[in-house]
């Protein structure tokens, strides 16, 4: 049926991923003050942001996933 939902867990990062699955390009970074900030492609700090999973940083597929895990969107 056309209205069959696609399971989010199969294609997304509902708790954040330690490696970026295809199409999941949002970077969840933790700054020096411990603030969780996510960066989207085209953002001012996106290219320079490196994700270190050992520090709790994660990849996300959607803004909603990042926000649900406590990250806020970068202001630049």
mmCIF file of the N, C-alpha and C atoms, coordinates in Angstrom:
data_MODEL
# 
_entry.id   MODEL 
# 
loop_
_atom_site.group_PDB 
_atom_site.id 
_atom_site.type_symbol 
_atom_site.label_atom_id 
_atom_site.label_alt_id 
_atom_site.label_comp_id 
_atom_site.label_asym_id 
_atom_site.label_entity_id 
_atom_site.label_seq_id 
_atom_site.pdbx_PDB_ins_code 
_atom_site.Cartn_x 
_atom_site.Cartn_y 
_atom_site.Cartn_z 
_atom_site.occupancy 
_atom_site.B_iso_or_equiv 
_atom_site.pdbx_formal_charge 
_atom_site.auth_seq_id 
_atom_site.auth_comp_id 
_atom_site.auth_asym_id 
_atom_site.auth_atom_id 
_atom_site.pdbx_PDB_model_num 
ATOM 1   N N  . UNK A 1 1  ? 0.828  -1.212 0.000  1.00 0.00 ? 1  UNK A N  1 
ATOM 2   C CA . UNK A 1 1  ? 0.000  0.000  0.000  1.00 0.00 ? 1  UNK A CA 1 
ATOM 3   C C  . UNK A 1 1  ? 0.860  1.259  0.000  1.00 0.00 ? 1  UNK A C  1 
ATOM 4   N N  . UNK A 1 2  ? 0.349  2.296  -0.598 1.00 0.00 ? 2  UNK A N  1 
ATOM 5   C CA . UNK A 1 2  ? 1.092  3.548  -0.721 1.00 0.00 ? 2  UNK A CA 1 
ATOM 6   C C  . UNK A 1 2  ? 1.343  4.221  0.619  1.00 0.00 ? 2  UNK A C  1 
ATOM 7   N N  . UNK A 1 3  ? 0.494  3.937  1.610  1.00 0.00 ? 3  UNK A N  1 
ATOM 8   C CA . UNK A 1 3  ? 0.650  4.622  2.903  1.00 0.00 ? 3  UNK A CA 1 
ATOM 9   C C  . UNK A 1 3  ? 1.396  3.790  3.933  1.00 0.00 ? 3  UNK A C  1 
ATOM 10  N N  . UNK A 1 4  ? 2.122  2.749  3.520  1.00 0.00 ? 4  UNK A N  1 
ATOM 11  C CA . UNK A 1 4  ? 2.896  1.944  4.450  1.00 0.00 ? 4  UNK A CA 1 
ATOM 12  C C  . UNK A 1 4  ? 4.091  2.760  4.940  1.00 0.00 ? 4  UNK A C  1 
ATOM 13  N N  . UNK A 1 5  ? 4.206  2.949  6.260  1.00 0.00 ? 5  UNK A N  1 
ATOM 14  C CA . UNK A 1 5  ? 5.334  3.746  6.761  1.00 0.00 ? 5  UNK A CA 1 
ATOM 15  C C  . UNK A 1 5  ? 6.655  2.992  6.626  1.00 0.00 ? 5  UNK A C  1 
ATOM 16  N N  . UNK A 1 6  ? 7.707  3.740  6.421  1.00 0.00 ? 6  UNK A N  1 
ATOM 17  C CA . UNK A 1 6  ? 9.049  3.160  6.376  1.00 0.00 ? 6  UNK A CA 1 
ATOM 18  C C  . UNK A 1 6  ? 9.613  3.227  7.792  1.00 0.00 ? 6  UNK A C  1 
ATOM 19  N N  . UNK A 1 7  ? 10.096 2.138  8.342  1.00 0.00 ? 7  UNK A N  1 
ATOM 20  C CA . UNK A 1 7  ? 10.640 2.180  9.711  1.00 0.00 ? 7  UNK A CA 1 
ATOM 21  C C  . UNK A 1 7  ? 11.840 3.124  9.807  1.00 0.00 ? 7  UNK A C  1 
ATOM 22  N N  . UNK A 1 8  ? 11.760 4.090  10.688 1.00 0.00 ? 8  UNK A N  1 
ATOM 23  C CA . UNK A 1 8  ? 12.822 5.093  10.818 1.00 0.00 ? 8  UNK A CA 1 
ATOM 24  C C  . UNK A 1 8  ? 14.141 4.445  11.231 1.00 0.00 ? 8  UNK A C  1 
ATOM 25  N N  . UNK A 1 9  ? 14.089 3.442  12.085 1.00 0.00 ? 9  UNK A N  1 
ATOM 26  C CA . UNK A 1 9  ? 15.312 2.817  12.580 1.00 0.00 ? 9  UNK A CA 1 
ATOM 27  C C  . UNK A 1 9  ? 16.115 2.172  11.456 1.00 0.00 ? 9  UNK A C  1 
ATOM 28  N N  . UNK A 1 10 ? 15.453 1.757  10.392 1.00 0.00 ? 10 UNK A N  1 
ATOM 29  C CA . UNK A 1 10 ? 16.141 1.097  9.296  1.00 0.00 ? 10 UNK A CA 1 
ATOM 30  C C  . UNK A 1 10 ? 16.919 2.081  8.432  1.00 0.00 ? 10 UNK A C  1 
ATOM 31  N N  . UNK A 1 11 ? 16.520 3.324  8.409  1.00 0.00 ? 11 UNK A N  1 
ATOM 32  C CA . UNK A 1 11 ? 17.149 4.284  7.513  1.00 0.00 ? 11 UNK A CA 1 
ATOM 33  C C  . UNK A 1 11 ? 17.725 5.491  8.233  1.00 0.00 ? 11 UNK A C  1 
ATOM 34  N N  . UNK A 1 12 ? 17.458 5.654  9.498  1.00 0.00 ? 12 UNK A N  1 
ATOM 35  C CA . UNK A 1 12 ? 17.883 6.860  10.194 1.00 0.00 ? 12 UNK A CA 1 
ATOM 36  C C  . UNK A 1 12 ? 18.866 6.597  11.312 1.00 0.00 ? 12 UNK A C  1 
ATOM 37  N N  . UNK A 1 13 ? 19.060 7.617  12.108 1.00 0.00 ? 13 UNK A N  1 
ATOM 38  C CA . UNK A 1 13 ? 19.919 7.553  13.285 1.00 0.00 ? 13 UNK A CA 1 
ATOM 39  C C  . UNK A 1 13 ? 19.126 8.095  14.473 1.00 0.00 ? 13 UNK A C  1 
ATOM 40  N N  . UNK A 1 14 ? 18.087 7.382  14.913 1.00 0.00 ? 14 UNK A N  1 
ATOM 41  C CA . UNK A 1 14 ? 17.227 7.934  15.967 1.00 0.00 ? 14 UNK A CA 1 
ATOM 42  C C  . UNK A 1 14 ? 17.959 8.254  17.269 1.00 0.00 ? 14 UNK A C  1 
ATOM 43  N N  . UNK A 1 15 ? 19.042 7.551  17.570 1.00 0.00 ? 15 UNK A N  1 
ATOM 44  C CA . UNK A 1 15 ? 19.844 7.872  18.753 1.00 0.00 ? 15 UNK A CA 1 
ATOM 45  C C  . UNK A 1 15 ? 21.195 8.475  18.369 1.00 0.00 ? 15 UNK A C  1 
ATOM 46  N N  . UNK A 1 16 ? 21.365 8.774  17.096 1.00 0.00 ? 16 UNK A N  1 
ATOM 47  C CA . UNK A 1 16 ? 22.652 9.257  16.597 1.00 0.00 ? 16 UNK A CA 1 
ATOM 48  C C  . UNK A 1 16 ? 23.512 8.071  16.203 1.00 0.00 ? 16 UNK A C  1 
ATOM 49  N N  . UNK A 1 17 ? 24.277 8.222  15.147 1.00 0.00 ? 17 UNK A N  1 
ATOM 50  C CA . UNK A 1 17 ? 25.144 7.155  14.648 1.00 0.00 ? 17 UNK A CA 1 
ATOM 51  C C  . UNK A 1 17 ? 26.603 7.547  14.836 1.00 0.00 ? 17 UNK A C  1 
ATOM 52  N N  . UNK A 1 18 ? 27.456 6.544  15.076 1.00 0.00 ? 18 UNK A N  1 
ATOM 53  C CA . UNK A 1 18 ? 28.883 6.818  15.235 1.00 0.00 ? 18 UNK A CA 1 
ATOM 54  C C  . UNK A 1 18 ? 29.606 6.897  13.896 1.00 0.00 ? 18 UNK A C  1 
ATOM 55  N N  . UNK A 1 19 ? 28.968 6.380  12.836 1.00 0.00 ? 19 UNK A N  1 
ATOM 56  C CA . UNK A 1 19 ? 29.456 6.566  11.472 1.00 0.00 ? 19 UNK A CA 1 
ATOM 57  C C  . UNK A 1 19 ? 28.270 7.056  10.654 1.00 0.00 ? 19 UNK A C  1 
ATOM 58  N N  . UNK A 1 20 ? 28.543 7.773  9.589  1.00 0.00 ? 20 UNK A N  1 
ATOM 59  C CA . UNK A 1 20 ? 27.475 8.387  8.807  1.00 0.00 ? 20 UNK A CA 1 
ATOM 60  C C  . UNK A 1 20 ? 26.922 7.407  7.770  1.00 0.00 ? 20 UNK A C  1 
ATOM 61  N N  . UNK A 1 21 ? 25.668 6.950  7.945  1.00 0.00 ? 21 UNK A N  1 
ATOM 62  C CA . UNK A 1 21 ? 25.057 6.140  6.889  1.00 0.00 ? 21 UNK A CA 1 
ATOM 63  C C  . UNK A 1 21 ? 24.851 6.999  5.641  1.00 0.00 ? 21 UNK A C  1 
ATOM 64  N N  . UNK A 1 22 ? 24.683 6.382  4.478  1.00 0.00 ? 22 UNK A N  1 
ATOM 65  C CA . UNK A 1 22 ? 24.434 7.165  3.261  1.00 0.00 ? 22 UNK A CA 1 
ATOM 66  C C  . UNK A 1 22 ? 23.264 8.134  3.444  1.00 0.00 ? 22 UNK A C  1 
ATOM 67  N N  . UNK A 1 23 ? 23.496 9.392  3.099  1.00 0.00 ? 23 UNK A N  1 
ATOM 68  C CA . UNK A 1 23 ? 22.447 10.395 3.184  1.00 0.00 ? 23 UNK A CA 1 
ATOM 69  C C  . UNK A 1 23 ? 22.294 11.057 4.540  1.00 0.00 ? 23 UNK A C  1 
ATOM 70  N N  . UNK A 1 24 ? 23.023 10.581 5.536  1.00 0.00 ? 24 UNK A N  1 
ATOM 71  C CA . UNK A 1 24 ? 22.941 11.164 6.885  1.00 0.00 ? 24 UNK A CA 1 
ATOM 72  C C  . UNK A 1 24 ? 24.158 12.054 7.088  1.00 0.00 ? 24 UNK A C  1 
ATOM 73  N N  . UNK A 1 25 ? 23.983 13.342 6.835  1.00 0.00 ? 25 UNK A N  1 
ATOM 74  C CA . UNK A 1 25 ? 25.124 14.254 6.755  1.00 0.00 ? 25 UNK A CA 1 
ATOM 75  C C  . UNK A 1 25 ? 25.123 15.334 7.836  1.00 0.00 ? 25 UNK A C  1 
ATOM 76  N N  . UNK A 1 26 ? 24.206 15.243 8.800  1.00 0.00 ? 26 UNK A N  1 
ATOM 77  C CA . UNK A 1 26 ? 24.160 16.236 9.871  1.00 0.00 ? 26 UNK A CA 1 
ATOM 78  C C  . UNK A 1 26 ? 25.171 15.848 10.944 1.00 0.00 ? 26 UNK A C  1 
ATOM 79  N N  . UNK A 1 27 ? 26.027 16.806 11.295 1.00 0.00 ? 27 UNK A N  1 
ATOM 80  C CA . UNK A 1 27 ? 27.099 16.557 12.260 1.00 0.00 ? 27 UNK A CA 1 
ATOM 81  C C  . UNK A 1 27 ? 26.687 17.064 13.645 1.00 0.00 ? 27 UNK A C  1 
ATOM 82  N N  . UNK A 1 28 ? 26.615 16.157 14.608 1.00 0.00 ? 28 UNK A N  1 
ATOM 83  C CA . UNK A 1 28 ? 26.319 16.514 15.988 1.00 0.00 ? 28 UNK A CA 1 
ATOM 84  C C  . UNK A 1 28 ? 27.611 16.668 16.762 1.00 0.00 ? 28 UNK A C  1 
ATOM 85  N N  . UNK A 1 29 ? 28.006 17.900 17.006 1.00 0.00 ? 29 UNK A N  1 
ATOM 86  C CA . UNK A 1 29 ? 29.283 18.248 17.625 1.00 0.00 ? 29 UNK A CA 1 
ATOM 87  C C  . UNK A 1 29 ? 29.044 18.719 19.059 1.00 0.00 ? 29 UNK A C  1 
ATOM 88  N N  . UNK A 1 30 ? 30.016 18.490 19.934 1.00 0.00 ? 30 UNK A N  1 
ATOM 89  C CA . UNK A 1 30 ? 29.941 18.987 21.317 1.00 0.00 ? 30 UNK A CA 1 
ATOM 90  C C  . UNK A 1 30 ? 31.084 19.973 21.493 1.00 0.00 ? 30 UNK A C  1 
ATOM 91  N N  . UNK A 1 31 ? 30.722 21.229 21.841 1.00 0.00 ? 31 UNK A N  1 
ATOM 92  C CA . UNK A 1 31 ? 31.779 22.248 21.937 1.00 0.00 ? 31 UNK A CA 1 
ATOM 93  C C  . UNK A 1 31 ? 32.518 22.169 23.264 1.00 0.00 ? 31 UNK A C  1 
ATOM 94  N N  . UNK A 1 32 ? 33.499 23.049 23.455 1.00 0.00 ? 32 UNK A N  1 
ATOM 95  C CA . UNK A 1 32 ? 34.343 22.996 24.652 1.00 0.00 ? 32 UNK A CA 1 
ATOM 96  C C  . UNK A 1 32 ? 33.571 23.228 25.945 1.00 0.00 ? 32 UNK A C  1 
ATOM 97  N N  . UNK A 1 33 ? 32.423 23.895 25.859 1.00 0.00 ? 33 UNK A N  1 
ATOM 98  C CA . UNK A 1 33 ? 31.586 24.095 27.044 1.00 0.00 ? 33 UNK A CA 1 
ATOM 99  C C  . UNK A 1 33 ? 30.635 22.922 27.280 1.00 0.00 ? 33 UNK A C  1 
ATOM 100 N N  . UNK A 1 34 ? 30.673 21.921 26.393 1.00 0.00 ? 34 UNK A N  1 
ATOM 101 C CA . UNK A 1 34 ? 29.797 20.769 26.530 1.00 0.00 ? 34 UNK A CA 1 
ATOM 102 C C  . UNK A 1 34 ? 28.432 20.950 25.888 1.00 0.00 ? 34 UNK A C  1 
ATOM 103 N N  . UNK A 1 35 ? 28.272 22.017 25.092 1.00 0.00 ? 35 UNK A N  1 
ATOM 104 C CA . UNK A 1 35 ? 27.002 22.288 24.424 1.00 0.00 ? 35 UNK A CA 1 
ATOM 105 C C  . UNK A 1 35 ? 26.919 21.455 23.146 1.00 0.00 ? 35 UNK A C  1 
ATOM 106 N N  . UNK A 1 36 ? 25.793 20.779 22.966 1.00 0.00 ? 36 UNK A N  1 
ATOM 107 C CA . UNK A 1 36 ? 25.570 19.950 21.781 1.00 0.00 ? 36 UNK A CA 1 
ATOM 108 C C  . UNK A 1 36 ? 24.992 20.824 20.669 1.00 0.00 ? 36 UNK A C  1 
ATOM 109 N N  . UNK A 1 37 ? 25.745 20.945 19.578 1.00 0.00 ? 37 UNK A N  1 
ATOM 110 C CA . UNK A 1 37 ? 25.359 21.785 18.453 1.00 0.00 ? 37 UNK A CA 1 
ATOM 111 C C  . UNK A 1 37 ? 25.442 20.936 17.184 1.00 0.00 ? 37 UNK A C  1 
ATOM 112 N N  . UNK A 1 38 ? 24.395 21.008 16.347 1.00 0.00 ? 38 UNK A N  1 
ATOM 113 C CA . UNK A 1 38 ? 24.483 20.254 15.095 1.00 0.00 ? 38 UNK A CA 1 
ATOM 114 C C  . UNK A 1 38 ? 24.664 21.191 13.912 1.00 0.00 ? 38 UNK A C  1 
ATOM 115 N N  . UNK A 1 39 ? 25.375 20.670 12.921 1.00 0.00 ? 39 UNK A N  1 
ATOM 116 C CA . UNK A 1 39 ? 25.756 21.435 11.740 1.00 0.00 ? 39 UNK A CA 1 
ATOM 117 C C  . UNK A 1 39 ? 25.204 20.754 10.499 1.00 0.00 ? 39 UNK A C  1 
ATOM 118 N N  . UNK A 1 40 ? 24.636 21.543 9.612  1.00 0.00 ? 40 UNK A N  1 
ATOM 119 C CA . UNK A 1 40 ? 24.080 21.028 8.359  1.00 0.00 ? 40 UNK A CA 1 
ATOM 120 C C  . UNK A 1 40 ? 24.968 21.476 7.198  1.00 0.00 ? 40 UNK A C  1 
ATOM 121 N N  . UNK A 1 41 ? 24.970 20.699 6.100  1.00 0.00 ? 41 UNK A N  1 
ATOM 122 C CA . UNK A 1 41 ? 25.769 21.097 4.935  1.00 0.00 ? 41 UNK A CA 1 
ATOM 123 C C  . UNK A 1 41 ? 25.432 22.523 4.500  1.00 0.00 ? 41 UNK A C  1 
ATOM 124 N N  . UNK A 1 42 ? 26.469 23.275 4.193  1.00 0.00 ? 42 UNK A N  1 
ATOM 125 C CA . UNK A 1 42 ? 26.288 24.662 3.786  1.00 0.00 ? 42 UNK A CA 1 
ATOM 126 C C  . UNK A 1 42 ? 26.417 25.635 4.936  1.00 0.00 ? 42 UNK A C  1 
ATOM 127 N N  . UNK A 1 43 ? 26.392 25.140 6.161  1.00 0.00 ? 43 UNK A N  1 
ATOM 128 C CA . UNK A 1 43 ? 26.556 25.995 7.336  1.00 0.00 ? 43 UNK A CA 1 
ATOM 129 C C  . UNK A 1 43 ? 27.990 26.477 7.448  1.00 0.00 ? 43 UNK A C  1 
ATOM 130 N N  . UNK A 1 44 ? 28.177 27.578 8.157  1.00 0.00 ? 44 UNK A N  1 
ATOM 131 C CA . UNK A 1 44 ? 29.487 28.205 8.264  1.00 0.00 ? 44 UNK A CA 1 
ATOM 132 C C  . UNK A 1 44 ? 30.585 27.332 8.838  1.00 0.00 ? 44 UNK A C  1 
ATOM 133 N N  . UNK A 1 45 ? 30.265 26.442 9.771  1.00 0.00 ? 45 UNK A N  1 
ATOM 134 C CA . UNK A 1 45 ? 31.287 25.608 10.414 1.00 0.00 ? 45 UNK A CA 1 
ATOM 135 C C  . UNK A 1 45 ? 31.237 24.154 9.964  1.00 0.00 ? 45 UNK A C  1 
ATOM 136 N N  . UNK A 1 46 ? 30.367 23.830 9.011  1.00 0.00 ? 46 UNK A N  1 
ATOM 137 C CA . UNK A 1 46 ? 30.160 22.433 8.633  1.00 0.00 ? 46 UNK A CA 1 
ATOM 138 C C  . UNK A 1 46 ? 31.450 21.747 8.186  1.00 0.00 ? 46 UNK A C  1 
ATOM 139 N N  . UNK A 1 47 ? 32.155 22.362 7.238  1.00 0.00 ? 47 UNK A N  1 
ATOM 140 C CA . UNK A 1 47 ? 33.343 21.729 6.670  1.00 0.00 ? 47 UNK A CA 1 
ATOM 141 C C  . UNK A 1 47 ? 34.418 21.512 7.733  1.00 0.00 ? 47 UNK A C  1 
ATOM 142 N N  . UNK A 1 48 ? 34.588 22.472 8.635  1.00 0.00 ? 48 UNK A N  1 
ATOM 143 C CA . UNK A 1 48 ? 35.634 22.378 9.651  1.00 0.00 ? 48 UNK A CA 1 
ATOM 144 C C  . UNK A 1 48 ? 35.271 21.450 10.812 1.00 0.00 ? 48 UNK A C  1 
ATOM 145 N N  . UNK A 1 49 ? 34.007 21.096 10.947 1.00 0.00 ? 49 UNK A N  1 
ATOM 146 C CA . UNK A 1 49 ? 33.564 20.276 12.069 1.00 0.00 ? 49 UNK A CA 1 
ATOM 147 C C  . UNK A 1 49 ? 33.929 18.815 11.839 1.00 0.00 ? 49 UNK A C  1 
ATOM 148 N N  . UNK A 1 50 ? 34.637 18.244 12.805 1.00 0.00 ? 50 UNK A N  1 
ATOM 149 C CA . UNK A 1 50 ? 35.035 16.843 12.769 1.00 0.00 ? 50 UNK A CA 1 
ATOM 150 C C  . UNK A 1 50 ? 34.277 16.123 13.870 1.00 0.00 ? 50 UNK A C  1 
ATOM 151 N N  . UNK A 1 51 ? 33.671 14.980 13.548 1.00 0.00 ? 51 UNK A N  1 
ATOM 152 C CA . UNK A 1 51 ? 32.903 14.221 14.525 1.00 0.00 ? 51 UNK A CA 1 
ATOM 153 C C  . UNK A 1 51 ? 33.804 13.169 15.167 1.00 0.00 ? 51 UNK A C  1 
ATOM 154 N N  . UNK A 1 52 ? 33.865 13.195 16.511 1.00 0.00 ? 52 UNK A N  1 
ATOM 155 C CA . UNK A 1 52 ? 34.648 12.239 17.282 1.00 0.00 ? 52 UNK A CA 1 
ATOM 156 C C  . UNK A 1 52 ? 33.689 11.428 18.152 1.00 0.00 ? 52 UNK A C  1 
ATOM 157 N N  . UNK A 1 53 ? 33.271 10.250 17.671 1.00 0.00 ? 53 UNK A N  1 
ATOM 158 C CA . UNK A 1 53 ? 32.293 9.449  18.417 1.00 0.00 ? 53 UNK A CA 1 
ATOM 159 C C  . UNK A 1 53 ? 32.712 9.124  19.858 1.00 0.00 ? 53 UNK A C  1 
ATOM 160 N N  . UNK A 1 54 ? 34.006 8.966  20.103 1.00 0.00 ? 54 UNK A N  1 
ATOM 161 C CA . UNK A 1 54 ? 34.486 8.660  21.453 1.00 0.00 ? 54 UNK A CA 1 
ATOM 162 C C  . UNK A 1 54 ? 34.173 9.779  22.440 1.00 0.00 ? 54 UNK A C  1 
ATOM 163 N N  . UNK A 1 55 ? 33.955 11.000 21.913 1.00 0.00 ? 55 UNK A N  1 
ATOM 164 C CA . UNK A 1 55 ? 33.606 12.149 22.759 1.00 0.00 ? 55 UNK A CA 1 
ATOM 165 C C  . UNK A 1 55 ? 32.098 12.340 22.871 1.00 0.00 ? 55 UNK A C  1 
ATOM 166 N N  . UNK A 1 56 ? 31.324 11.412 22.306 1.00 0.00 ? 56 UNK A N  1 
ATOM 167 C CA . UNK A 1 56 ? 29.872 11.515 22.365 1.00 0.00 ? 56 UNK A CA 1 
ATOM 168 C C  . UNK A 1 56 ? 29.252 12.207 21.168 1.00 0.00 ? 56 UNK A C  1 
ATOM 169 N N  . UNK A 1 57 ? 30.075 12.590 20.205 1.00 0.00 ? 57 UNK A N  1 
ATOM 170 C CA . UNK A 1 57 ? 29.557 13.260 19.021 1.00 0.00 ? 57 UNK A CA 1 
ATOM 171 C C  . UNK A 1 57 ? 28.939 12.230 18.081 1.00 0.00 ? 57 UNK A C  1 
ATOM 172 N N  . UNK A 1 58 ? 27.933 12.668 17.320 1.00 0.00 ? 58 UNK A N  1 
ATOM 173 C CA . UNK A 1 58 ? 27.164 11.737 16.506 1.00 0.00 ? 58 UNK A CA 1 
ATOM 174 C C  . UNK A 1 58 ? 26.781 12.343 15.159 1.00 0.00 ? 58 UNK A C  1 
ATOM 175 N N  . UNK A 1 59 ? 26.391 11.460 14.243 1.00 0.00 ? 59 UNK A N  1 
ATOM 176 C CA . UNK A 1 59 ? 25.818 11.814 12.946 1.00 0.00 ? 59 UNK A CA 1 
ATOM 177 C C  . UNK A 1 59 ? 24.314 11.649 13.029 1.00 0.00 ? 59 UNK A C  1 
ATOM 178 N N  . UNK A 1 60 ? 23.577 12.488 12.322 1.00 0.00 ? 60 UNK A N  1 
ATOM 179 C CA . UNK A 1 60 ? 22.118 12.402 12.267 1.00 0.00 ? 60 UNK A CA 1 
ATOM 180 C C  . UNK A 1 60 ? 21.652 12.525 10.826 1.00 0.00 ? 60 UNK A C  1 
ATOM 181 N N  . UNK A 1 61 ? 20.436 12.015 10.576 1.00 0.00 ? 61 UNK A N  1 
ATOM 182 C CA . UNK A 1 61 ? 19.857 12.069 9.226  1.00 0.00 ? 61 UNK A CA 1 
ATOM 183 C C  . UNK A 1 61 ? 18.907 13.253 9.071  1.00 0.00 ? 61 UNK A C  1 
ATOM 184 N N  . UNK A 1 62 ? 18.318 13.709 10.180 1.00 0.00 ? 62 UNK A N  1 
ATOM 185 C CA . UNK A 1 62 ? 17.351 14.812 10.111 1.00 0.00 ? 62 UNK A CA 1 
ATOM 186 C C  . UNK A 1 62 ? 17.573 15.771 11.278 1.00 0.00 ? 62 UNK A C  1 
ATOM 187 N N  . UNK A 1 63 ? 17.083 16.985 11.093 1.00 0.00 ? 63 UNK A N  1 
ATOM 188 C CA . UNK A 1 63 ? 17.109 17.967 12.188 1.00 0.00 ? 63 UNK A CA 1 
ATOM 189 C C  . UNK A 1 63 ? 16.348 17.404 13.387 1.00 0.00 ? 63 UNK A C  1 
ATOM 190 N N  . UNK A 1 64 ? 15.230 16.727 13.123 1.00 0.00 ? 64 UNK A N  1 
ATOM 191 C CA . UNK A 1 64 ? 14.390 16.198 14.206 1.00 0.00 ? 64 UNK A CA 1 
ATOM 192 C C  . UNK A 1 64 ? 15.152 15.175 15.053 1.00 0.00 ? 64 UNK A C  1 
ATOM 193 N N  . UNK A 1 65 ? 15.944 14.324 14.406 1.00 0.00 ? 65 UNK A N  1 
ATOM 194 C CA . UNK A 1 65 ? 16.740 13.353 15.169 1.00 0.00 ? 65 UNK A CA 1 
ATOM 195 C C  . UNK A 1 65 ? 17.731 14.070 16.086 1.00 0.00 ? 65 UNK A C  1 
ATOM 196 N N  . UNK A 1 66 ? 18.420 15.056 15.543 1.00 0.00 ? 66 UNK A N  1 
ATOM 197 C CA . UNK A 1 66 ? 19.406 15.795 16.339 1.00 0.00 ? 66 UNK A CA 1 
ATOM 198 C C  . UNK A 1 66 ? 18.731 16.483 17.523 1.00 0.00 ? 66 UNK A C  1 
ATOM 199 N N  . UNK A 1 67 ? 17.619 17.167 17.268 1.00 0.00 ? 67 UNK A N  1 
ATOM 200 C CA . UNK A 1 67 ? 16.913 17.885 18.331 1.00 0.00 ? 67 UNK A CA 1 
ATOM 201 C C  . UNK A 1 67 ? 16.381 16.926 19.392 1.00 0.00 ? 67 UNK A C  1 
ATOM 202 N N  . UNK A 1 68 ? 15.881 15.770 18.978 1.00 0.00 ? 68 UNK A N  1 
ATOM 203 C CA . UNK A 1 68 ? 15.338 14.799 19.926 1.00 0.00 ? 68 UNK A CA 1 
ATOM 204 C C  . UNK A 1 68 ? 16.417 14.242 20.847 1.00 0.00 ? 68 UNK A C  1 
ATOM 205 N N  . UNK A 1 69 ? 17.673 14.347 20.419 1.00 0.00 ? 69 UNK A N  1 
ATOM 206 C CA . UNK A 1 69 ? 18.788 13.862 21.227 1.00 0.00 ? 69 UNK A CA 1 
ATOM 207 C C  . UNK A 1 69 ? 19.499 14.969 21.981 1.00 0.00 ? 69 UNK A C  1 
ATOM 208 N N  . UNK A 1 70 ? 18.928 16.174 21.971 1.00 0.00 ? 70 UNK A N  1 
ATOM 209 C CA . UNK A 1 70 ? 19.488 17.257 22.782 1.00 0.00 ? 70 UNK A CA 1 
ATOM 210 C C  . UNK A 1 70 ? 20.421 18.216 22.083 1.00 0.00 ? 70 UNK A C  1 
ATOM 211 N N  . UNK A 1 71 ? 20.539 18.107 20.768 1.00 0.00 ? 71 UNK A N  1 
ATOM 212 C CA . UNK A 1 71 ? 21.387 19.035 20.024 1.00 0.00 ? 71 UNK A CA 1 
ATOM 213 C C  . UNK A 1 71 ? 20.555 20.232 19.564 1.00 0.00 ? 71 UNK A C  1 
ATOM 214 N N  . UNK A 1 72 ? 21.221 21.385 19.456 1.00 0.00 ? 72 UNK A N  1 
ATOM 215 C CA . UNK A 1 72 ? 20.563 22.565 18.882 1.00 0.00 ? 72 UNK A CA 1 
ATOM 216 C C  . UNK A 1 72 ? 21.290 22.919 17.601 1.00 0.00 ? 72 UNK A C  1 
ATOM 217 N N  . UNK A 1 73 ? 20.576 23.576 16.695 1.00 0.00 ? 73 UNK A N  1 
ATOM 218 C CA . UNK A 1 73 ? 21.152 23.927 15.397 1.00 0.00 ? 73 UNK A CA 1 
ATOM 219 C C  . UNK A 1 73 ? 22.177 25.038 15.546 1.00 0.00 ? 73 UNK A C  1 
ATOM 220 N N  . UNK A 1 74 ? 23.254 24.936 14.805 1.00 0.00 ? 74 UNK A N  1 
ATOM 221 C CA . UNK A 1 74 ? 24.283 25.978 14.787 1.00 0.00 ? 74 UNK A CA 1 
ATOM 222 C C  . UNK A 1 74 ? 23.676 27.295 14.295 1.00 0.00 ? 74 UNK A C  1 
ATOM 223 N N  . UNK A 1 75 ? 24.202 28.386 14.808 1.00 0.00 ? 75 UNK A N  1 
ATOM 224 C CA . UNK A 1 75 ? 23.661 29.692 14.453 1.00 0.00 ? 75 UNK A CA 1 
ATOM 225 C C  . UNK A 1 75 ? 24.320 30.288 13.217 1.00 0.00 ? 75 UNK A C  1 
ATOM 226 N N  . UNK A 1 76 ? 25.341 29.610 12.692 1.00 0.00 ? 76 UNK A N  1 
ATOM 227 C CA . UNK A 1 76 ? 26.020 30.140 11.495 1.00 0.00 ? 76 UNK A CA 1 
ATOM 228 C C  . UNK A 1 76 ? 25.882 29.190 10.331 1.00 0.00 ? 76 UNK A C  1 
# 
